[in-house]
Amino acid sequence: MNTEQSLSSLLPKSWYNLVPELDFKIPKPLHPVEERLASVEDFNWLWSSEALRIEFLQGEYASNPWIDIPQPVLEAYSQYRPTQLYRARGLEKHIGTRAEIYLKREDQNPAGSHKLNTALPQAFYAKSDKGVTTLVTDTGAGQWGSALSMASSRFGLATKVFMTRKSYDDKPYRRFMMRMTGAEVYPSPSSITRLGRQLLEQDPDQPGSLGIGMSEAIELVRSSQDHRLALGCMSYYAVLHQTVIGIETKMQLEALSRRPTYLLGCVGGGSNFAGFIGPFVKDKVGGSNMTFVACEPENIATLTSGDYRYDWADYGKHTPRISMYTLGHDFQPPKIHSGGLRYHGKTPVLSALVKNKIVATKTVSQPSVFEAGQILLKTEGILPAPESSHAIKAALDIASNANAQDVIVVCLSGHGYLDLKGYADELSLE
Amino acid sequence: MNTEQSLSSLLPKSWYNLVPELDFKIPKPLHPVEERLASVEDFNWLWSSEALRIEFLQGEYASNPWIDIPQPVLEAYSQYRPTQLYRARGLEKHIGTRAEIYLKREDQNPAGSHKLNTALPQAFYAKSDKGVTTLVTDTGAGQWGSALSMASSRFGLATKVFMTRKSYDDKPYRRFMMRMTGAEVYPSPSSITRLGRQLLEQDPDQPGSLGIGMSEAIELVRSSQDHRLALGCMSYYAVLHQTVIGIETKMQLEALSRRPTYLLGCVGGGSNFAGFIGPFVKDKVGGSNMTFVACEPENIATLTSGDYRYDWADYGKHTPRISMYTLGHDFQPPKIHSGGLRYHGKTPVLSALVKNKIVATKTVSQPSVFEAGQILLKTEGILPAPESSHAIKAALDIASNANAQDVIVVCLSGHGYLDLKGYADELSLE
């Protein structure tokens, strides 16, 4: 029964804390400039206290694989979760595959993507810290900024968003969404930070990147005692919160008596994908026949052709140095339409899973991404975000050569209604 | 369980045929120009044979209140139905009401609105007629055109859409959606019909209307033997198919042990609203304390201040004359942002329900509509179509003075992601 009553039993009450369950260690974060480990004290001006506990895996995060979801967050989740696990029969028929294809429908969430899953707890925890009034963040395509703005507004905080200038210009509907929910939105690089002014001076047409936006957000937080940083990906807290996706998927597949053979998702910073596969990792390591595929743009192929090393999460080198696959913190991403993927690094836990060969990677070309999105629209009436279409494209390829026993599950991270200009450009529509 | 398996038992297998159940008669359609009843033979060039049987209430439609949904349509429905009945706790809290508010989530359907519910059977039935290759239609905001294009593509038909020029210009994303799914889209008035050329000659900036688009569609069908007309509203078949909304709502409320006291929806032609309340009419007539409220724009207040009389459904006087509330077939609707409501008439069955005082009406101003949509976005993360926001505004007003026992149910007919320019204009967002 598709109502709150019958669904409540399927809403996860805990997040899955993957790190203590792994049989390898994730290298600890280093201080931004000094040759030592980073500490909570280095960053208590930047993050809320709970975010710090997660990032530095303190307290229960150090060892407990199941972390209680606080009641106010659970209430907010229950308004839209569990999301649907959708059998894409139209797509299967189109491909002529004997495999089954399922889509985990995060595109139907409020704000249009998986991002709300972490925006809600981040806003809740920040509000719990005395004196905090405002969350500051960066956003690419705007999915994250919209979600944070809604979550902040729910818990009584203000929101300031640095939106990558290319997306700010290309996706006006996204900034309208953020402003409708009360956020202040600045195109990044902006004139309100020192870094922004410096970059604009060098190049007034600087298109921005998630790394630059993050530096601007950090600069603003540093100058305002009641501001804190929120991050839509890269941080471990974002991965932790996104495990609701994987936990639900696992329960839903079990209810259908299905075992997944492929789990696919797109990766920008990596949080939706890591949260999606996280709860399945132990099964795979334990011997289950399961392939995890992280899908990324061929011209921002961080996991496929980046270096695995310590690097900063932001352009301006303010964050801890974290161990990850990276194209370099000063990498200038090409102007692709998938604004959410215009980023140089991948979250440490996902990077480590790739390094340890638990996760495979696949690169996808921009034209094939938009064609895949069009196929999903035509066959299922579902318009995926270009970001999510990377995984759809990979699923099409896998399904074409799949066996009848194969169960392909794709995390459909967001909808593409606000990306139709990108589709129109790529598919030459008038 | 939010998966196909557990939901299938809640998917209606029949539509509800309201007319034979009413204790009054709906005046029969008249010939467009001759002083006699219209007949099936007058229109077999225009509509598919099944559409004609419904429109003229022949065969089982004459007396059977339950009409089997054909298996291929049922399969298509099962991909997205039943839709969620969503308890809007955030909205309730914002208003401070003691009543409960539920939203029937047709906005999450493929193509973004209730329209797919009738597009699918219309395409299926047209395809069943030998020699038919193409469905032709008009669309306002583009919700209907997108849905028809998807449905036609599913059943192997082509689609041609006359899109009201104002919406064509204001809502480029909608025409992209239609073209992505394979439709040919013409701004209406267009240069491909005689009527269109004539209107453009008189006024090259003619913004169009649904009545003009319908006339152009009919003109094209008349000149092409393998084309048939599809209509997103006004026709009784559209109302019949939309009763899946009401049937599901009734079952979902029963599962929650709730009795509705208010059922609200917006009305353009009236099909989503009539399909929503249809299955509840007998209960109300039988004595249940239930108020049905049809919500319309204050400057296109057909039900509230139009005449109840025979009139044409289209500007060019090609359709049967039908008994309805109307502002006149040549009414030039003002350029409001809710393109789906820019129409002069209301479907006969709904008009008769209003005439017989079974349905109440309410007019809503354009600014208050967009404010109501913003409130829903802020409190629930749901962005309604401006059309649907008419009903949200009415629900806000009713809930403000409601009792604790009241159960207010709103048909959320479509999402507003492609209407963000309208929101930005009305709410002065940059």
Interface residues (C-beta under 8 A of the other chain):
Chain A: M1 N2 T3 E4 Q5 S6 L7 L10 E75 Q79 Y80 P82 T83 Q84 L85 Y86 R87 R89 G90 Q108 N109 P110 A111 G112 L116 M150 S153 R154 P172 Y173 R175 F176 M177 R179 M180 T181 G182 Q252 A255 L256 Q374 L377 K378 E380 G381 I382 L383 H415 Y417 L418 L420 K421 Y423 A424 L427 L429 E430
Chain B: M1 N2 T3 E4 Q5 S6 L7 L10 Q79 Y80 P82 T83 Q84 L85 Y86 R87 R89 G90 Q108 N109 P110 A111 G112 L116 M150 S153 R154 P172 Y173 R175 F176 M177 R179 M180 T181 G182 Q252 A255 L256 Q374 L377 K378 E380 G381 I382 L383 H415 Y417 L418 L420 K421 Y423 A424 L427 L429 E430
